Amino acid sequence: MQISQIFRSSIGKKLLLAITGLSWAGFAVGHFIGNTTLLLKDPTPFNKYAHFLSGLGGALILVELILAASLLVHLFFAIKVTLENRKARPVKYAVSKSAGRESKKGFATSTMIYTGILLIIFLVLHITHFKFGAVYMTTVDGNQIRDLYKTVYEFYADPINTAYYVIMMILLGTHLSHGVWSAFQSLGLNGNRFTPFIYKVGFLVAVIVSVGFIAIPIYIHFTGGAV
């Protein structure tokens, strides 16, 4: 079977969804770890972290292009699979509920496409706000670098910005709670032995990432504001 035929099959589409989804879940975890330096009152660690990333130059651009491509692939096949599933089952269930231990059908499952689209819109706005937002400069180790710490603190001084971010991170947690578990299933880790474990892993990742991301702007808003 040719590669093109594999990715036109139901299994191939789910594999692409799993791989691209897990790549973004991994990115979210890494991004969260880096952002924990925002909890420090000293802006230097976060600014040095941000400066290090921007200093990667071409390597950073390559990573961004790969992530953007994986996101587009994920969105394309998510919409395609959703439409195909609806075509195969045109009559909706009267009640949405779990279909059993391994299916885990529920709110997170039925809203995946909607939370995914909203999160992509949020991502575009998030990049616009910080990568291309207000620029302040500071001196670290004798070098002039961007004071992104100040930009972030200034942004979350606004309660509307903080509230919007919190809502989006709740949606992220909802998306991850099913997405991570489903991705591992698509990669073959399912059955009575693995399903309970990977479901717990997916739920744990969702809670850690979403609660962690929520805690940062709330902390900034109530303790720092515009610095």
C-alpha positions as CSV (number, residue, x, y, z in Angstrom):
1,M,0.0,0.0,0.0
2,Q,1.3,3.4,-1.0
3,I,1.9,6.1,1.7
4,S,-0.8,8.3,0.1
5,Q,-3.3,5.5,0.4
6,I,-2.4,4.9,4.0
7,F,-3.1,8.5,5.0
8,R,-6.4,8.4,3.0
9,S,-7.5,5.5,5.2
10,S,-9.3,6.0,8.5
11,I,-6.4,4.6,10.4
12,G,-3.9,6.8,8.6
13,K,-5.9,9.9,9.3
14,K,-6.1,9.0,13.0
15,L,-2.4,8.4,13.1
16,L,-1.7,11.8,11.7
17,L,-4.1,13.4,14.2
18,A,-2.3,11.5,17.0
19,I,1.2,12.4,16.0
20,T,0.5,16.1,15.3
21,G,-1.7,16.4,18.4
22,L,1.0,14.9,20.7
23,S,3.6,17.2,19.2
24,W,1.5,20.2,20.3
25,A,0.8,18.6,23.7
26,G,4.5,18.3,24.1
27,F,5.1,21.9,23.0
28,A,2.4,23.0,25.5
29,V,4.2,21.2,28.4
30,G,7.6,22.7,27.4
31,H,6.1,26.2,27.0
32,F,4.5,25.9,30.4
33,I,7.8,24.9,32.0
34,G,9.5,28.0,30.5
35,N,6.7,30.3,31.6
36,T,7.0,29.3,35.2
37,T,9.9,31.8,35.4
38,L,7.2,34.5,35.2
39,L,6.3,33.6,38.7
40,L,9.6,35.1,39.9
41,K,9.8,38.7,40.9
42,D,13.1,39.0,39.2
43,P,12.5,39.5,35.5
44,T,16.0,38.4,34.5
45,P,15.4,34.6,34.2
46,F,12.4,34.9,32.0
47,N,13.9,37.6,29.8
48,K,17.1,35.5,29.4
49,Y,14.9,32.5,28.5
50,A,13.0,34.5,25.9
51,H,16.2,36.0,24.6
52,F,17.8,32.6,24.2
53,L,14.9,31.4,22.1
54,S,14.9,34.4,19.9
55,G,18.7,34.0,19.5
56,L,18.2,30.6,17.9
57,G,17.5,32.4,14.6
58,G,17.1,30.0,11.7
59,A,16.6,27.0,14.0
60,L,13.7,28.7,15.8
61,I,12.1,29.6,12.5
62,L,12.4,26.0,11.4
63,V,10.8,24.7,14.6
64,E,8.0,27.3,14.2
65,L,7.4,26.2,10.6
66,I,7.3,22.5,11.6
67,L,4.8,23.3,14.4
68,A,2.7,25.5,12.1
69,A,2.6,22.7,9.5
70,S,1.7,20.1,12.1
71,L,-1.1,22.4,13.3
72,L,-2.5,22.8,9.8
73,V,-2.4,19.1,9.2
74,H,-4.0,18.4,12.6
75,L,-6.8,20.9,11.8
76,F,-7.4,19.6,8.3
77,F,-7.7,16.0,9.3
78,A,-9.7,16.8,12.4
79,I,-12.3,18.6,10.2
80,K,-12.2,15.8,7.7
81,V,-12.7,13.0,10.2
82,T,-15.5,15.0,12.0
83,L,-17.4,15.5,8.7
84,E,-16.9,11.8,7.7
85,N,-18.2,10.7,11.1
86,R,-21.2,12.9,10.8
87,K,-21.9,11.7,7.3
88,A,-21.7,8.1,8.5
89,R,-24.0,8.8,11.4
90,P,-26.4,11.7,10.3
91,V,-28.8,11.2,13.2
92,K,-27.3,12.5,16.4
93,Y,-27.7,10.7,19.7
94,A,-30.5,12.1,21.8
95,V,-28.2,12.1,24.9
96,S,-24.4,12.5,24.8
97,K,-22.8,10.2,27.4
98,S,-20.0,7.7,27.9
99,A,-20.3,4.7,25.7
100,G,-18.3,2.5,28.0
101,R,-14.9,2.3,29.7
102,E,-12.8,2.4,26.5
103,S,-14.8,4.9,24.5
104,K,-15.0,7.7,27.1
105,K,-17.6,9.6,25.0
106,G,-18.7,12.8,26.7
107,F,-18.4,16.6,26.6
108,A,-14.7,16.7,25.8
109,T,-15.1,14.2,22.9
110,S,-18.1,15.9,21.3
111,T,-16.6,19.4,21.4
112,M,-13.1,18.5,20.2
113,I,-13.5,20.3,16.8
114,Y,-15.0,23.4,18.4
115,T,-12.4,23.7,21.2
116,G,-9.7,23.0,18.7
117,I,-10.8,25.9,16.4
118,L,-11.2,28.3,19.3
119,L,-7.7,27.4,20.5
120,I,-6.1,28.0,17.1
121,I,-7.8,31.5,17.0
122,F,-6.4,32.1,20.5
123,L,-2.9,31.0,19.5
124,V,-2.8,33.5,16.6
125,L,-3.9,36.3,19.0
126,H,-1.5,35.1,21.7
127,I,1.5,35.2,19.2
128,T,0.3,38.7,18.0
129,H,0.1,40.0,21.6
130,F,3.5,38.9,22.7
131,K,5.8,38.2,19.7
132,F,4.7,41.4,17.9
133,G,3.4,43.4,20.9
134,A,4.8,46.2,22.9
135,V,8.6,46.2,23.0
136,Y,10.6,47.3,26.0
137,M,14.3,47.0,26.5
138,T,16.4,46.1,29.5
139,T,20.0,45.5,30.3
140,V,21.1,42.0,31.3
141,D,24.8,41.1,31.8
142,G,25.7,44.3,30.0
143,N,23.6,43.5,26.9
144,Q,20.4,45.2,25.7
145,I,17.7,42.6,25.3
146,R,13.9,42.7,25.1
147,D,12.0,43.1,28.4
148,L,9.3,40.6,27.5
149,Y,8.6,40.1,31.2
150,K,7.3,43.7,31.4
151,T,5.1,43.2,28.3
152,V,3.5,40.1,29.8
153,Y,2.9,41.7,33.2
154,E,1.5,44.8,31.5
155,F,-0.9,42.6,29.4
156,Y,-2.2,40.7,32.4
157,A,-2.8,43.8,34.4
158,D,-6.0,44.0,32.4
159,P,-8.7,41.9,33.9
160,I,-10.3,41.2,30.5
161,N,-7.1,39.8,29.1
162,T,-6.6,37.6,32.2
163,A,-10.2,36.4,32.1
164,Y,-10.0,35.6,28.4
165,Y,-6.7,33.7,28.9
166,V,-8.2,31.7,31.8
167,I,-11.3,30.7,29.6
168,M,-9.0,29.6,26.8
169,M,-6.9,27.5,29.2
170,I,-10.0,25.8,30.5
171,L,-10.8,24.9,26.8
172,L,-7.2,23.7,26.4
173,G,-7.6,21.4,29.4
174,T,-10.9,20.1,28.0
175,H,-9.3,19.4,24.6
176,L,-6.2,17.7,26.1
177,S,-8.3,15.5,28.5
178,H,-9.6,13.6,25.5
179,G,-6.9,14.4,22.9
180,V,-3.9,12.9,24.7
181,W,-5.8,9.7,25.6
182,S,-7.3,9.3,22.1
183,A,-3.9,9.9,20.5
184,F,-2.2,7.1,22.5
185,Q,-5.2,4.8,21.5
186,S,-4.7,5.7,17.9
187,L,-1.0,4.7,18.2
188,G,-2.1,1.3,19.5
189,L,-2.0,1.6,23.2
190,N,-5.5,0.4,24.1
191,G,-7.3,-2.6,25.6
192,N,-8.1,-3.5,29.2
193,R,-4.4,-3.3,30.3
194,F,-3.5,0.1,28.8
195,T,-6.7,2.1,28.5
196,P,-7.1,3.0,32.2
197,F,-3.5,4.0,32.4
198,I,-3.4,6.2,29.3
199,Y,-6.7,7.8,30.2
200,K,-5.3,8.8,33.6
201,V,-2.1,10.1,31.9
202,G,-4.2,12.2,29.5
203,F,-6.3,13.6,32.3
204,L,-3.2,14.4,34.4
205,V,-1.5,16.2,31.5
206,A,-4.6,18.2,30.9
207,V,-4.9,19.2,34.5
208,I,-1.3,20.1,35.0
209,V,-1.0,22.1,31.8
210,S,-4.4,24.0,32.0
211,V,-4.2,24.7,35.8
212,G,-0.5,25.7,35.5
213,F,-1.2,28.1,32.6
214,I,-4.2,29.5,34.5
215,A,-2.2,30.1,37.6
216,I,0.4,32.3,35.9
217,P,-1.8,35.1,34.6
218,I,-3.9,35.1,37.8
219,Y,-0.8,35.4,39.9
220,I,0.5,38.2,37.7
221,H,-2.8,40.0,37.8
222,F,-3.2,40.0,41.5
223,T,0.4,40.4,42.6
224,G,2.2,42.3,39.8
225,G,0.1,44.0,37.3
226,A,1.9,46.5,35.0
227,V,5.5,46.6,36.2
